[in-house]
Amino acid sequence: MVKVKDLWAVKLIYNRLRRALLASRINRLLGNEDQKNLNTLYRDALLIAHSFEKALCIEGCRDDFGIQKADRLLDYLTLAAKDPSFDNHSYAFTESMAALENWLVRRAQLGLDCSKWQPGFESLAEQTSYEVGRIDLSDRAGIVSDSFASASDCDKNAINFINGRHSVRSFDSAPVPQETLTQVVELAQSAPSACNRQPSRVYFSGTKSAQVVSAAVRGNKGFEQSIFQWAVITADTSLFSCAEYNQWFINGGIYLQSFVLALKAYGIGSCIFQWVVGDSGKEMRSSLGISANEVIIAVVGFGYPKETFARPVARRMPVSEVACWAD
C-alpha cells in the first residue's frame, strides 16, 4: 500500500520537474540569461540607458544617481563591441552611448568627478567611431525642454480621425506601394514601448506569400479573396527578461494600434485579425522569414478601400460600463 508521505514525495518531485521544464522552455524562448550574447547585451544596455534618460528628466535627480548603472552599461557596451556581429551604427549601441554621454555631461556640469568612466567612454567612442558632443538629436537620444498643449487646445481633427477608424474588408486590387508602406511604418514607430525597447516588427506579404498568410488567418472566411496585402505584426521576445514573461504581447498590442492608425493617415484601410496563442504559423513564418524568437501579435489585412463598400456599424459600450472610479 502506498503511504501518504510517499505520495507527497512523488508530488514534490513532479512539481519540481514541471517548474524546471517550464524554466527550460522560457530560457529557450528568451535566450540563456547567464550567457550575454549580443542581443541580451543590447537589451540590458537599453534598459540602463532608458533609466538614465528618465532620471535626467526628473527635477532634483540625486547627484549620485547612476554610478553603479554606469559601470554596468560601460561593461555591456565594451563586450558588445567585441562581438563578431557588432554594428557600431545599430540603434541599441548609439542610443546607449548617447545616454551614457548625457549622464557624464550632467555630472561634469554639477562639478562631480567623471574620471572613473570618462576614459573608458572616450576609448570606446574612438574605437567605434561614435561622435561625441553631437547637438543634432535627429537620430540620437537626448534631453530637450518641451511643453504640452492644454485641454483648451484639444485637436478636434485628431478626435474625429481616431473616431473615424473602422475595419475595412473590401479592397481595391491596386497594391499599396512599398514607399508608402515605409512611411506608414515610420509613423507607427512613434508608438511607446517598455523602456523604449521597440520590440515590434512588421512583415509585409508579397504576391506569393499573401496566399500563405490568407490560408493561415482565422476569421476571414467569406472574403479570403478580397484582401490582397497582409502585414504580420510580431514582437521580439529576446528583448525581454524571464521576469517580463508575456510583456511582448502588451508592447505589440500598443504598436498594432499605432500601425492601423498610421495606415488610415495615408488613406489605407485595414482589418485586424487575432492570432491564436500557441499557433506556430510554421508555413507563414517560413514564407515571410519570421525568426523563432518572435511571437506573432496579429495579422492585418490592408489596402486601398473600394470607392463604396458595406461595413457594420458597431455601437461602443457606454463609458459607465468601461471606466471604474476609485475613492
N, C-alpha and C positions, 0 to 999 in steps of 0.2 A: 504494500500500500504506500502510495506517495504521501510523504509528510508535508504539512503546511509550509515548514521552513524551506523544504526543497523547492516547492512551487514559488516561494518568494525569491529564492536564489535564481531560479530559471528566469523569472520575470525581470529581475535586476539585470541579468546578463543580456536579455533580449532588448531591454530599453537602452542599455549602453551601446549595443551593436547598432541599433536603429539610429541613435544620435550620431554615431561615428560615420555611418553610411550617409546620413544627411549632410554632415560636415564635409565629407568627401565630395559629394555632389556639388555643394556650394563652392568649394575650392576649385573644382574643375571648371565651374562656370565663371568664377571671378578671377581665377589665376591664383597661384600659390602665394599666400600672404607673406611667407618667410623669404621668398625669393624676389628681390627687387629687379624685375625686368624693366625695360624702357617704359612700358605702359603704366606700370604701378609707380614708377618714379615720377612720371608726368602727373599722374593722378594725385599723388601725395604732395607734390610740389605746388600744384594748383590750389589745393586745399589751404596750404600755408599762405600762398600768395593772396588768396581771397581774404584770409584772416587779417593780413597786413592792410589790405585796401579798406576793409570795414573799420578797422581800428583808427586809421588815419582820417576817417570821416567823422569820428566821434569827438565832440568837444571835450577837452580835458583828458585826452588819452594819456595814460601813465607814461612817464618818461622812460621807465624800464621795460615797457612793453616790447615783446618780440625777441628778446635776447636769445632764448633757447630755440625759438622758431627759426631765427636767422641761421643758427648753427646747422639745423636740420636741412633747411632749404638750400644752403650753400653745398652741403654734402650731397643732397639729391641731384642738384644740377651738375655738380662735378662728376658724379657717377654717370649721369645721363650722357654727358659729353664724351664719355669713353665708350659708349655703346656703338657697335658697328652700324646700327641703323639710325644713329643720331642725325637730326636735321637742325642746323642752327637757325633756320627760319621757321621752325614749327611754332604753332600757336602757343602750346604749353610752355615751351622754353622761353620765348620772348616775353610772354606775359609774366612769368615767374621772375625773370631777371628784372623786368621793369618794376615789379612790386618791391623786390629787394632794394633796387636803386632808390625808389621813393622813400623807403624806410630809412636808408642811410642818409639821404638828403635831410630828412626831418631831424634825425639825431644830430647831424652837423649844425643845423640851424639853431638847435637848442643848446649847442656847445657841449654835447656829450661825446664821449670817446667812441670812435668808429674803427680804431686800429686793429681790433680783433677780426673784422670782417672785410674791411676795405681792400687790403692786399689780395685776398682770395677772390673777391668780386672783380677787381680790375684785371687780375690774371686770367680769370675765366672769360671776361668780356673780350680781352685781347685774343685769346685762344679761339673764340667762336665768332669773332668779328661783330660782336654786339656793340651797337652805337650808344655810348654813354652820353647823357646830357641832352637827349633829344627833347625838343619842346613840342613838336608836332605829335599829337596824340591820335592821329587818324588810324594808326594800326598798332597802337601800343597802350598798355594800361597806364592810368594816371589818375590824379585827383583834380577836379575842377570845381569852381564855385557855380552854383546853379540855383534856379528858382522854379516854383511850380505854380501853374495857373490856379486862380481862386475859383470857387464854386460858381461865382457870377459870370466867369468866362467860359463856362461849360460849352463844349463844342457840340452844337445841335447836329451838325452834319455827321460827326462821329457816332452819335447816338443812333441816328437814322441808319447809318451804314451797318452798325452791329445788328440792329433790329431787322435789317433787310436781308441778312444772310439766311439762306434756307437751302435744303438739299435739292439738287438737280439730278434727274435721272434720264434726261433726253438731250443728247448732244449732237452737234453737227460733226460730220466726219472729218472736217478740216482740222489737222493737228495743231496743237499749240507749239509754236517754235521753241527751240531749246534756249534761245536768247531770252525770251520772255520768262521761261521757267527758271532761268538763272536769276533773274530779277526778283521773282517770287520768293525763291529760297533766301536771297539776300535780305529781303524784307522780313521773312519769317525768323531770321536769325536774331531779331530783336527780342525774341521770347526769353523770359527769365529762366534760369536753371539753378540747381543747388550748387552754391559756391562757384557759379559761372562755369561749370564743367562742360556745358553744351554737349550732352551725350547723344543728341538726336541726329539721325542720318536719314536722307531721303533717296530712295531708289526709284527711278523712272523707268517704266517699261518701254521696250521698243516694239516693232511690228510683230516679231515672233513671240517675244516674252509676254506680250499683252494677253495672248490666248492662254498661256500658262497661268498667269495671275487670275484671269477671269474664271478659269476652272477651279482654282484654289479657294476663291472667295465664297463665303456663305452669305446668303441674303440678297443675291442679285438675280434670283430666279424670275424669269419672265422678261427680263431686259438685259440678258447677257450680251446680246449683240448691239446694244445701244450705247455701250461705253467703249471707247477706242483707246483711251490712255489711262494708265494707272500710276499711282505713286504709293510706294510702301514706306511707311514711317517706322523706323527702328530706334532702339536706344542701346548704346554700347555699355554693357554691364561691367566691363573691365575698369571703368572709371569710378566704380563704387566699391566700398569695402564690404566685408561679410556683415558688419553691423548695420549696413544700409540695404539689406536684402529687400527687393521689390520696389525700392525707391525709383528705379528706372521707369516704372510704369507711370508714376506721378510726373516725372520730368518729361517723359514722352507725350503724355496727355496734354501738358501745357503747350508743348511745341505744336502738337497736332492742331489745336485751336488757332494758334497764330498762323499756321500754314494755310488752313482753309480761308481765313480772313485775308491773307495775302493773295490767294488766288482770286478772291472776289474783287480785291483792289485793282487787279489787272483784267477785270471783266471775264473771269473764268469761273464757271460753275463747278460744283463738286458735290460728292456724296460720300460720307464716311461709312466704312464697313468695319464692324468689330472683328477682331481676330481672337479666336478661341485659344486661351492659355493652355499650353500643352500640345497644341498642334505644331509639329515641327515645320510644316510647309516645305518639305525637302526639295520638291521639284521647283517650287518658286524661288527658294533660296539659291539653288544651283543656277537657275535661269538668269537671276539678277545679280548674282555674285555677293550675296549677303553672308557675312562671316559668322562663324559659330558663336562668337562671344556677343552677338547682338540679338536682342529679343524683338519680336515683331509687335508693334504697338497697335497699328491699324492699317487698313488698306483704303486708299482714297481713289475713287473713280472721278475723273475730271475732264473738262473740255469746254469748248465754246458752246453755250446753250443754243438750241434751235430758236428761231425767231419767236415762235409761240409754242408753249408746252403746258401740259397739265401738271399740277402739283397739289398735294394735300395741304390744307391749312390746319395746322395743329395748334390749338389754344394752349398757352402755357399755364402751368399751375399758378394760382394766386400767391403773392408774396407771403400771405398769412400762413400758408402751408409749407413754406420753404424757410423763411427767416425765423430763427429762435433767439429770443432776447433774454439774457440773464440779468439778475439784480447786480 
